[in-house]
Amino acid sequence: MDFTDGMQQASLPLGLSMGLTKDDKVVENYDKLTEYEKEQLIAQSKDVKSKDEMQQLIQKLNDGESMM
């Protein structure tokens, strides 16, 4: 899977990347995000300090919540 969507060599933090690969609904919701929302999600994921925080962020995406 390629989650860069045209961004110059953008790479997702490992925890976010792993979370995206575990659930088709999460991938579907990620694909629906605007470029700005994807950037916000990536920025938020870089600030995550624990596995639980990353799971909460992935759960937000799974639930279709805004990344703003």
DSSP file (Angstrom, degrees, kcal/mol; ACC not computed):
  #  RESIDUE AA STRUCTURE BP1 BP2  ACC     N-H-->O    O-->H-N    N-H-->O    O-->H-N    TCO  KAPPA ALPHA  PHI   PSI    X-CA   Y-CA   Z-CA
    1    1 A M              0   0    0      0, 0.0     2,-0.6     0, 0.0    20,-0.0   0.000 360.0 360.0 360.0 142.5    0.0    0.0    0.0
    2    2 A D        +     0   0    0      1,-0.1     3,-0.3     2,-0.0     0, 0.0  -0.955 360.0 173.4-118.2 114.0    1.2    3.5   -0.8
    3    3 A F        +     0   0    0     -2,-0.6    -1,-0.1     1,-0.2     4,-0.0   0.163  57.6  94.0-103.0  17.5   -0.2    6.2    1.6
    4    4 A T    >   -     0   0    0      2,-0.1     3,-2.3     8,-0.0    -1,-0.2   0.792  64.2-163.1 -81.8 -27.2    1.9    9.0    0.1
    5    5 A D  T 3  S-     0   0    0     -3,-0.3     3,-0.1     1,-0.3    -2,-0.1   0.865  74.5 -44.0  46.6  46.1   -0.7   10.2   -2.3
    6    6 A G  T 3  S+     0   0    0      1,-0.3    -1,-0.3     4,-0.1     2,-0.1   0.377  99.4 141.4  86.8  -5.9    1.7   12.2   -4.3
    7    7 A M    X   -     0   0    0     -3,-2.3     3,-0.9     1,-0.1     2,-0.7  -0.480  67.4 -95.2 -70.1 141.5    3.6   13.8   -1.4
    8    8 A Q  T 3  S-     0   0    0      1,-0.3     3,-0.1    -2,-0.1    -1,-0.1  -0.418  88.3 -41.6 -60.9 104.8    7.3   14.0   -2.1
    9    9 A Q  T 3  S+     0   0    0     -2,-0.7    -1,-0.3     1,-0.2     2,-0.2   0.761  87.8 175.1  46.0  32.6    8.8   10.9   -0.5
   10   10 A A    <   -     0   0    0     -3,-0.9     2,-0.4    -6,-0.1    -1,-0.2  -0.482  11.1-164.0 -69.7 134.4    6.5   11.3    2.5
   11   11 A S        -     0   0    0     -2,-0.2     3,-0.1    -3,-0.1    -3,-0.0  -0.964  13.1-130.5-123.5 141.4    6.7    8.5    4.9
   12   12 A L        -     0   0    0     -2,-0.4    -8,-0.0     1,-0.1    30,-0.0  -0.596  34.2 -98.0 -84.9 145.8    4.3    7.7    7.7
   13   13 A P     >  -     0   0    0      0, 0.0     4,-2.7     0, 0.0     3,-0.3  -0.330  39.9-112.5 -56.4 147.3    5.4    7.1   11.2
   14   14 A L  H  > S+     0   0    0      1,-0.2     4,-2.8     2,-0.2     5,-0.2   0.878 114.2  51.7 -55.1 -45.5    5.7    3.3   11.8
   15   15 A G  H  > S+     0   0    0      1,-0.2     4,-2.1     2,-0.2    -1,-0.2   0.893 112.6  45.8 -61.4 -40.5    2.8    3.2   14.3
   16   16 A L  H  > S+     0   0    0     -3,-0.3     4,-2.2     2,-0.2    -1,-0.2   0.926 112.3  50.9 -67.9 -44.7    0.5    5.0   11.9
   17   17 A S  H  X S+     0   0    0     -4,-2.7     4,-1.3     1,-0.2    -2,-0.2   0.919 111.8  47.2 -59.1 -44.4    1.5    2.9    9.0
   18   18 A M  H  X S+     0   0    0     -4,-2.8     4,-0.7    -5,-0.2     3,-0.2   0.897 110.5  52.7 -65.2 -39.6    1.0   -0.3   11.0
   19   19 A G  H >< S+     0   0    0     -4,-2.1     3,-0.6     1,-0.2     4,-0.5   0.862 106.6  53.3 -63.8 -36.0   -2.4    0.9   12.2
   20   20 A L  H 3< S+     0   0    0     -4,-2.2     3,-0.5     1,-0.2     7,-0.3   0.810 106.3  52.6 -69.0 -29.5   -3.5    1.6    8.6
   21   21 A T  H 3< S+     0   0    0     -4,-1.3    -1,-0.2    -3,-0.2    -2,-0.2   0.612  98.3  66.1 -83.5 -10.1   -2.7   -1.9    7.4
   22   22 A K  S << S+     0   0    0     -4,-0.7     2,-0.4    -3,-0.6    -1,-0.2   0.690 103.8  35.4 -85.5 -18.3   -4.7   -3.6   10.1
   23   23 A D     >  -     0   0    0     -3,-0.5     4,-1.8    -4,-0.5     3,-0.3  -0.976  58.4-151.1-146.0 124.3   -8.2   -2.5    9.1
   24   24 A D  H  > S+     0   0    0     -2,-0.4     4,-2.6     1,-0.2     5,-0.2   0.843 100.9  56.9 -61.6 -34.8   -9.8   -1.9    5.7
   25   25 A K  H  > S+     0   0    0      2,-0.2     4,-2.6     1,-0.2    -1,-0.2   0.885 105.0  51.6 -65.9 -37.6  -12.2    0.6    7.2
   26   26 A V  H  > S+     0   0    0     -3,-0.3     4,-2.5     2,-0.2    -1,-0.2   0.921 111.2  47.3 -63.9 -43.5   -9.3    2.7    8.5
   27   27 A V  H  X S+     0   0    0     -4,-1.8     4,-2.6    -7,-0.3    -2,-0.2   0.918 111.4  51.4 -63.4 -43.1   -7.7    2.6    5.0
   28   28 A E  H  X S+     0   0    0     -4,-2.6     4,-1.0     1,-0.2    -2,-0.2   0.921 112.4  45.4 -60.0 -44.8  -11.0    3.6    3.4
   29   29 A N  H  X S+     0   0    0     -4,-2.6     4,-0.6     1,-0.2     3,-0.3   0.870 110.9  53.6 -68.2 -36.5  -11.4    6.5    5.8
   30   30 A Y  H >< S+     0   0    0     -4,-2.5     3,-1.3     1,-0.2    -2,-0.2   0.925 105.7  53.8 -61.3 -44.2   -7.8    7.6    5.3
   31   31 A D  H 3< S+     0   0    0     -4,-2.6    -1,-0.2     1,-0.3    -2,-0.2   0.779 104.4  56.2 -62.1 -26.7   -8.4    7.6    1.5
   32   32 A K  H 3< S+     0   0    0     -4,-1.0    -1,-0.3    -3,-0.3    -2,-0.2   0.630  86.3 103.7 -80.7 -14.6  -11.3   10.0    2.0
   33   33 A L  S << S-     0   0    0     -3,-1.3     2,-0.1    -4,-0.6    33,-0.0  -0.337  75.0-118.1 -68.4 148.7   -9.2   12.6    3.9
   34   34 A T     >  -     0   0    0      1,-0.1     4,-2.4    -2,-0.0     5,-0.2  -0.348  32.3-103.1 -73.7 167.1   -8.2   15.7    2.1
   35   35 A E  H  > S+     0   0    0      1,-0.2     4,-2.3     2,-0.2     5,-0.2   0.904 124.7  51.9 -58.9 -40.8   -4.4   16.3    1.7
   36   36 A Y  H  > S+     0   0    0      1,-0.2     4,-2.3     2,-0.2    -1,-0.2   0.923 109.1  48.9 -62.6 -44.0   -4.6   18.8    4.5
   37   37 A E  H  > S+     0   0    0      1,-0.2     4,-2.5     2,-0.2    -1,-0.2   0.879 109.8  52.3 -64.0 -37.4   -6.3   16.3    6.8
   38   38 A K  H  X S+     0   0    0     -4,-2.4     4,-2.5     2,-0.2    -1,-0.2   0.912 109.0  49.9 -63.9 -41.6   -3.7   13.7    5.9
   39   39 A E  H  X S+     0   0    0     -4,-2.3     4,-2.5     2,-0.2    -2,-0.2   0.902 111.1  49.6 -62.4 -40.8   -0.9   16.2    6.8
   40   40 A Q  H  X S+     0   0    0     -4,-2.3     4,-2.7     2,-0.2    -2,-0.2   0.911 110.3  50.4 -64.1 -42.6   -2.7   16.9   10.1
   41   41 A L  H  X S+     0   0    0     -4,-2.5     4,-2.5     2,-0.2    -2,-0.2   0.917 111.3  48.0 -61.4 -44.6   -3.0   13.2   10.9
   42   42 A I  H  X S+     0   0    0     -4,-2.5     4,-1.6     2,-0.2    -2,-0.2   0.916 112.1  49.6 -63.6 -43.1    0.7   12.6   10.1
   43   43 A A  H  X S+     0   0    0     -4,-2.5     4,-0.8     1,-0.2    -2,-0.2   0.920 112.0  48.2 -62.1 -43.8    1.7   15.6   12.3
   44   44 A Q  H >< S+     0   0    0     -4,-2.7     3,-0.9     1,-0.2     4,-0.4   0.899 109.2  53.5 -62.4 -40.4   -0.5   14.3   15.2
   45   45 A S  H >< S+     0   0    0     -4,-2.5     3,-0.8     1,-0.3    -1,-0.2   0.809 102.7  57.7 -67.9 -28.1    1.0   10.8   14.8
   46   46 A K  H 3< S+     0   0    0     -4,-1.6    -1,-0.3     1,-0.2    -2,-0.2   0.724 104.6  52.8 -72.3 -20.8    4.5   12.2   15.1
   47   47 A D  T << S+     0   0    0     -3,-0.9    -1,-0.2    -4,-0.8    -2,-0.2   0.504  81.4 119.4 -90.2  -5.7    3.5   13.7   18.5
   48   48 A V    <   -     0   0    0     -3,-0.8     3,-0.1    -4,-0.4    -3,-0.0  -0.373  41.0-173.5 -65.6 136.0    2.3   10.4   19.9
   49   49 A K        +     0   0    0      1,-0.1     2,-0.3    -2,-0.1    -1,-0.1   0.520  61.1  27.5-108.8  -9.3    4.1    9.2   22.9
   50   50 A S  S  > S-     0   0    0      1,-0.1     4,-1.9     0, 0.0     5,-0.1  -0.959  76.2-109.5-149.5 165.2    2.7    5.7   23.5
   51   51 A K  H  > S+     0   0    0     -2,-0.3     4,-2.5     1,-0.2     5,-0.2   0.885 118.3  55.1 -62.0 -39.9    1.1    2.7   21.8
   52   52 A D  H  > S+     0   0    0      1,-0.2     4,-2.1     2,-0.2    -1,-0.2   0.902 106.0  50.8 -62.3 -41.5   -2.2    3.6   23.5
   53   53 A E  H  > S+     0   0    0      2,-0.2     4,-2.1     1,-0.2    -1,-0.2   0.905 110.7  49.3 -62.9 -40.5   -2.1    7.1   22.1
   54   54 A M  H  X S+     0   0    0     -4,-1.9     4,-2.6     1,-0.2    -2,-0.2   0.912 109.5  51.7 -65.5 -41.2   -1.5    5.7   18.6
   55   55 A Q  H  X S+     0   0    0     -4,-2.5     4,-2.4     1,-0.2    -1,-0.2   0.880 108.7  51.4 -62.8 -36.8   -4.4    3.3   19.0
   56   56 A Q  H  X S+     0   0    0     -4,-2.1     4,-2.1     2,-0.2    -1,-0.2   0.907 110.2  49.0 -65.3 -41.1   -6.6    6.2   20.0
   57   57 A L  H  X S+     0   0    0     -4,-2.1     4,-1.8     2,-0.2    -2,-0.2   0.916 112.5  47.3 -64.5 -43.1   -5.6    8.1   16.9
   58   58 A I  H  X S+     0   0    0     -4,-2.6     4,-2.7     1,-0.2    -2,-0.2   0.882 109.6  54.6 -64.3 -38.4   -6.2    5.1   14.7
   59   59 A Q  H  X S+     0   0    0     -4,-2.4     4,-2.5     2,-0.2    -2,-0.2   0.891 104.8  53.5 -63.7 -39.2   -9.6    4.6   16.4
   60   60 A K  H  X>S+     0   0    0     -4,-2.1     5,-2.6     2,-0.2     4,-0.5   0.924 111.3  46.0 -58.5 -44.1  -10.6    8.2   15.6
   61   61 A L  H ><5S+     0   0    0     -4,-1.8     3,-0.9     1,-0.2    -2,-0.2   0.902 111.3  51.9 -65.9 -40.7   -9.8    7.5   11.9
   62   62 A N  H 3<5S+     0   0    0     -4,-2.7    -2,-0.2     1,-0.2    -1,-0.2   0.877 109.6  49.9 -60.8 -39.1  -11.7    4.2   12.1
   63   63 A D  H 3<5S-     0   0    0     -4,-2.5    -1,-0.2    -5,-0.2    -2,-0.2   0.549 116.0-116.8 -78.7  -7.6  -14.7    6.1   13.5
   64   64 A G  T <<5 +     0   0    0     -3,-0.9    -3,-0.2    -4,-0.5    -2,-0.1   0.699  57.7 160.5  79.9  19.6  -14.5    8.6   10.7
   65   65 A E      < -     0   0    0     -5,-2.6    -1,-0.2    -6,-0.2     2,-0.1  -0.380  47.3 -95.5 -73.3 154.1  -13.7   11.5   13.1
   66   66 A S        -     0   0    0      1,-0.1    -1,-0.1    -2,-0.1   -33,-0.0  -0.368  20.5-144.3 -66.9 145.8  -12.1   14.7   11.7
   67   67 A M              0   0    0      1,-0.2    -1,-0.1    -3,-0.1   -23,-0.1   0.304 360.0 360.0 -92.8   8.2   -8.4   14.9   12.0
   68   68 A M              0   0    0    -28,-0.0    -1,-0.2   -27,-0.0    -2,-0.0   0.454 360.0 360.0 -81.5 360.0   -8.6   18.6   12.7
